[in-house]
Amino acid sequence: MTIDEYCQAISTICDRTATLPHVLTCEYTLEKRPPDQAYIHGRIEWMNGSELHWMEYCDREGSTVKKLRYSYHLQDKIHALVFRYDNAAHKPQLPFKEHKHSATSDGSQTIFKTDAPTLGEVIEETIAWYGWL
């Protein structure tokens, strides 16, 4: 897959998401960078006031596109964390790079190892989380 094909796939996901009944706003920006990289970021505002903020910094490696950095951050209407997937470094360092932060009922959060999701998977998880299936 080329960077152009990857960006087109992201555009398709965002354009389809914008038509969902639970979505108020779906906006995104694609910035292609030479030679075969892209910085893609966006925001989805849901009907309940929650927002999904996301970004991907991608590089083509051979026939695949690899996410060098990413974050998918879902927050509720008062801007409290629901969950976040990312591969950001932590201090103290985590024993794994790919991870997910999940809010707990006491207001803290847990962090655990997970594979990097796709934007489509995070959108589906958000819809399931709120019971909009």
C-alpha positions, 0 to 999 in steps of 0.5 A: 500500500502506498501513502496515497492509498493509505490516505485515501482509505482514511478519507473514506473512513472519515467520510463514512463516519460523518454520515453516522447518526451519532456524529455531529462533526467529523473533521480531518487533515491529511498532510503528505510529507516526502518521500513517503510519509504522512501526518494525519489528524482529526476530531470526531464530535459525537451527539452526546458531547464526547470527542475522539481526537486522533493523529497518525504519523505514518511512513511507508516501509516496503509495501506496508504503511507503518504508524511511527506515532499515533494517538486515539483519545476518546474523552467524554463531554466534560473532557475526562478520559474514556480511553486512549491508544498510543505509542508515546514514551512514558516516564517511568518507561513502560515495558511495552510501546503499544498501549491503552489507557482506560479510565476507571470508576475512581477517576484514575486510569489503567495502562495495559499492552495492546496492539495498535488499532486502526481508526476504524476499529477505534470508531467501532469501539466508541460506538459499542462503548456508548451502546449505539449499535 
